Amino acid sequence: VSHYNIQQQSQCTGFSLSLHRYGTHSHGIFKKLGIPGPKPLPFLGSVLAYRKGFWEFDIQCHKKYGKMWGFYEGRNPILAITDPDMIKTVLTFGPVGIMKKAISVAENEEWKRIRALLSPTFTSGKLKEMVPIIKQYADIIFGAYSMDVITATSFGVNVDSLNNPQDPFVEKIKKLLKFDVFDPLFLSVSTLSFLSPLALFPFLIPILEVLGFCLFPKDVINFFKTSVQRMKENRIQDKKKQRVDFLQLMINSQNSNIKESHKALSDLEIVAQSVIFIFAGYETTSSALSFALYLLATHPDVQKKLQDEIDAALPNKAPPTYDALVQMEYLDMVINETLRLYPIAGRLERICKTDVEVNGVLIPQSTVVIVPTLVLHKDPKYWPEPEEFRPERYRDIPLKLSKQGLLQPEKPVLLKVVPRDGTICGA
């Protein structure tokens, strides 16, 4: 019995040590490289510090550790950088370089194929044709406005979400967006690429994929599958010219010349892209509008100047057009300054594909490199009086450069994400 107990204790000890090693084996990377950062917890890393928000965590780390720090999301190493030269190097390495985009669903050749098929959807000509759809809902503000525009431009479905909150599309979209990245299930087995760094037990992911496990409610996914299939069939049968929306453009791509060089989008891929449009467009648009109107309301001088520009561009209350909007430079400045103070994307991310040295810093393979946007946007070294809402700070920056990224007025510093093919991503 005594021998049995000793053997049992040894097995338990061995299992505990193995489990601890599994949960901490990557946690010494930054210490070896001499990169400062918060002390990680086994399995969790620094995830618990996110309880006050990603941005607050980044700001505190920047104050404590300076322009670069390393931490861990679960067992995955994350390197945060704020040096402009290093940022430019990391973000501008293209698809054949050392970095790949971390926040993405499709990768490599699959990404290139989908990108080639969807790129024609986002040309200025196609977007211009969608202006009437957007104008139709311009009298509704914030969440309802965003919901109606997204469902109309993505699916061609007219919903009045403000007056019809029970509409099936509205209910399913809201249900789709109600997920918590800190839910234990998400943290344990997330298969989404933008959450995968948080996965505590990634070895379970292949098993769950075989079992058909889905992190999103199955009834929501099935609803969109059925809806897209039904709308596609109806549009094919209807010989009349269809309205220009993203769903129609994706359907058109299935029969275009592009498929001669790239495999056409499947119906399931069309559903997936439609869901991505919802994720990318709903909350971001709603939040940006809310912040912009708040800043205009609290800065009447800016509001007056913007109103004067709009009145001059659209005399006698003329309806807005695509061409008129792109000529409104002060509007562009107001939006840029709004997104500087309240960035929609909390971080820009890349994953290192191989061991590499960037500006004297060794970055190990598979390390996620992040750019904490709010930290940079509030840094007085780049933005004088960073807490002030001053759209005029963009006036001396060429309009073309200001649209390419967030720039330091005295010395342009590219801080915005550059997609894998060097063009602006539609989403």
N, C-alpha and C positions, 0 to 999 in steps of 0.2 A: 504493500500500500504506500509505504514511504517512497519507494522507487517510482511508483506510478505518479505520485504527487509531484515529485521532482521533475519527472519527464513532462508532466502537464504544465508546470510552471515555466519550464524551459521553452516549451512550444509557444506559450502565451507571450513570453518575453521576446522570443524571436519574431513572432507575428507583429507585436507592437513596434519593435525596432524597424521591421520592414515597412510597416505602414507609415511610420514617422519619416523614414528615408524617402518613401514615395512622395510624401506630401511636402518635402523640403529639399529634395536633391538639387533643384535648380536655383535655390535661394541664395547661393553664394556667388553668383556670376558677377554682380556689380561690385561686391566687396573686393573680389580679385582684380577687377579693372580699376579700382580706386574711385568709383563713381558713388557719391553720397546718396542717401535716400532713407525712407522710413524702414524700420525693422519689420520684416514680414512674419505673419503667423503661419504655422503649418497648414497646408491645404488652401487657406483663405488668402494668404498674402496680405495685401492692404485693402481688400474689398470692404471690410467693415468701416474703414475711414470714409467710404463714399456715402455714409448715411446722411451727411449734411450736404451732399451734392458733389458731383464731379468738379465743378468750377471752384467751389470753396476748397476742396482738397488740393487742386492745382495751385491756387493762389497761396495757400499756406506753405506748400512745398517750395514754391518759387522764393518766398520770403526767407525760408530757412536754409535752402540748399543752393540758391543762386540760379545760374542760367541753364543748368542741366542736373537731372536727378534720375535715379532708377528705382523702380518699385515693382511689385508683382501683383497681377490679377490672377488669383488662384496660384498655380505653379508657373505661370507664364511671365517671363521678364518683359517689362515695359520701360523704355527709355524716353524720357521727356526732354525736349530740346527747345530753347528759345533764342538761340543765336541765329540771326538772319542768314548769314552765309551758309551755316550748316543746314538750315531749313531749306534754302534754295537748292542745295546739293541733293538733299534727300527727296524733296518733292518733284524734282525735275529729272530724276533718273527714270527713263521710260520703261516700257514693257520688256525691252531686251536688256535692261540694266540690272542693278542689284536689288531694286525695291519693287514690290508689287502693292497694289492698293489693298488695304486691309478690310475696309467697309465695302463689301461686295458679296453678291450671291454667286455669280458665275465667275470663273477664272480662266486665264490663259486662252487656249484656242476657242473654248466655248464662249468666253466673254467677247472675243474678237468677232465671232460669228454673229452673236446677238447684237453687238454694237453696230456692225455693218448693216444689219437688217433694220435697226431702229433709227440710225442716224438721220435718214431722210425725213423721219417724223418731226425732227426738231429744227428744220431749216426755217429761216426767217419768213419765207413765203407761206409755209404750212402754218406757222404760228400766227401770221397775219390773218389767215382765213378763220382762225379760232376767235379772233377779237369779238365778233358779234355774239358768240356763245357766252363769253365772259361778261360782255356789256349787259346781257339779259339779266344777270344776277347782281349787277353793281349796286343795287339799292339795298342789298342785304349785307350786314356787316359781320366781321369776325368769323366765328365758327360756322354759322349758317352759310355765310358767303363762301367760305372755303369749301364746305361740304358740297354745296350746289355746283360750284365751278369744277371741282374734281370729278364728281359723278358725271357731269355733262361732258367735260372734255375727254374723260377716260372711257366712259361707257356709252355716251350719247343718251343718258337717262336724265329726264327732267324731274327733279325732286324739289319740293319746297320744304326744306328741312325745318325752317322756322315755324311754319304753320302745320306741317305734317311730320312731326317727330316719330310717328309710328310707321312711316314708310319702310318697307322691308330693307331697302338699300341703306337707309340711314341707320336702322337698328343693327344691321350686320356689320357696317363699317365701324360703328362705335364699339361693338363687341370685339371686332378685330383689333382695335387699337388699345383695348384694355388688357395689357399684359404688363407684368412687373419684372424687370430684369433682376430684381433681388429675390424673386420667388425661389425657394430652394430647388425646385424642379428645374428651373431655367439655369441656375448656377451649376447644377450637377451635370446636366446632359445636353445643354444647348447645342443645337446643330446649326444655328444661324451664324454666319460668318462674322457678323458684327458683335455677337455675344460669345463666340467660341473661345476667345481668350479667357473668359470667366469660367469655362467648363471645368468643374472640379474632378470629374470622372470621365474623361474623353474616351476611355476604352469601351464605355457602354454605348457610344454613339452608333457604331456599325451594327450592333445587336438590335438597337431600337429602330434603325432604318429598315432592317430586314422584317421586323415585326409591324412595320407600317405606322410607327408612332409619329404623331404630329404635335408640335408645341401649340399650334393654333387650334381653336375649336373646329371640329370636323364639320359641324353643320354650317359654319361660315364659309369654309373652303368649298364645300359641296354646293352651297348657294351660288357662289361666284362661278364655279364650273358650269352649273346648269344655266345660269343667266347668260354667260358669255356664249355658250353653245347655241342657246335659243336665239339670241340677238344676231349671231352670225348667220344662222339658217334663214332668219327672216330677211336679213339684208341681201343675202344671195338670191333669194326668191324675188325680192322687190327690185325690178329693173330700173327704177327711178334713181337719179343721182342722190347718193347718200350725203348727209352732213359730214363735215370734216371734224373728226375727233380721233383720239389716239387709237381707239378700238378699230375704227374703220381703216386707219392707215396701216395698222398691223395686219388686218385681214387682206388689204391690198398687197402688202409685202409678200404674202404667201403665193401670189400669182405674178410677182414682178420679175424683172430680168436679174435682180440681185441674186435670186436663188440659183442662178447658173454657177456662181462662184461660191455661194454659201448655202448650206442646207436651210430650207425654209423654216420659219417658226412653226412649231407644233401648236395645237390648240391649247395644250397644257401650259406651254411657254407663254402664250398670249394671256392666259389667266394669271400666271405668275407676274408678268410685266404690269398688268392692270393693278394688281395688289401693290406692287412697288410704287406705282404712280400715287396710290392713296397714301402710303406711308410717307413718301417724299413730299407730297403736296399739301396734305390736309393740315396737320399741326404746324408745320413750318410757315405756311401762308397765314394761318390764323394768328400765330404768335407775332410774326413780323408786322402785320396790320395793327395789332393791338399796341405794340410798342411804338410804332410810327405815329399813331393818332394820339397816344399819351404824350409823346414828346412835343408834338405840334400844339396840343392843348396847353401844355405848360410853358411853351415858348411862343407867345403870340407874335413876336417880331418875325420869327422864322415862318410861322403860318401865313402872315401877311405877304411876305416876299414870295412864298410858294404860290399863294393864291393869285398874286399879280402875274407870275409866269404862266400859270394855267389859263388865266383870263386872256392873256396875250396870244397864247398858242391856240386857244379854242374860243374865239370871239363869239359873242351872242349865244353863249352856252351851247356851242356846237358839240356834237357827240365826239368823244375821244376816238382817235384812230391810231393804228400802230405807228404810222409815220410821224404823227404829231407827238406821241409819247417819247419816241427815241430822240427827239430834238429838245426835250426839256432837261437841260443840264442841271438846274437847281434841284429838280425832283430827284435826279440821279444822286446828287450830293446828299440830300436828305435821307434817302434810302441807305446809302453807304454809311452815313454817320449813325443811323439807327442800328444797322447791323454790326457796327463797330462796338457800340455800347451794349447791345443785346444780341450777340452772335447766335444764330440758330444752331450751328454745328459747334458743339463744345470742344471737339478735338478733331484734328486731321491725323490720319493714321497711315502708316506703311509697314509692311512686314519685310524684314531683311531676308533675302533669298540665299545669301551665302555670307561667310565671315568677310567683313570689309572694314577698312579704316576710312572714316570721313572726318576731315579737318582735324586729324590727329587723334580721333577717338575710335577705338576698336569696337565695332558693333557685331556681336556674335550672330550666327545664323539663327533664324526663326524669332529673333527679337522684334517686338512691335515697337516702332518709333512713333511717338506722338508729338504733335504740335498743339500745346494748350492755347487755344485762340484767345480766350478772355484775358489770360495773363499778358499776352502780347498787346492786345487792344487797350489795356489799361496801363501800359508801361510808359512813363513820362519821357523815357529816353527816345521813344519813337513818336509819341503823340503829346505835345505840350498841353498841359491842363487836361489830362485824359478823361476826367469825370465830367467835363463840360460838353454840352451838345452844341457843336459848332460846325455845321455843314460847310461853311466857307473854307474850312481847312483843306478841302479838296479842290478849291478853285485854281490853284497854281499847278495842279497835277494834270497833265494831258488826259483828256477824257478817255482815250483808248487805254492808257495805263491804269487808270483808276478802275476800269471795268475788268482788268485782268487780275486784280488782287488788292489786298489792303496794303497801302503804300505809306512809307514814311515821307512826309512832305519835302524835307530837305534832300533826302537821298532815297529814291524808290527802293523798297525792299519787298519782294514778292513773298506774301505769306499765305496766299490762297492755294487750294488744292489744284494740282495739275493732273488731270486724268491720264490713263495709260497711253492714250494715243495723242496727247498734247492738245486736245480740244476740250471745250467745256461740256461736261456731262449733262445730258438732258434732264435726268432726275434732279 
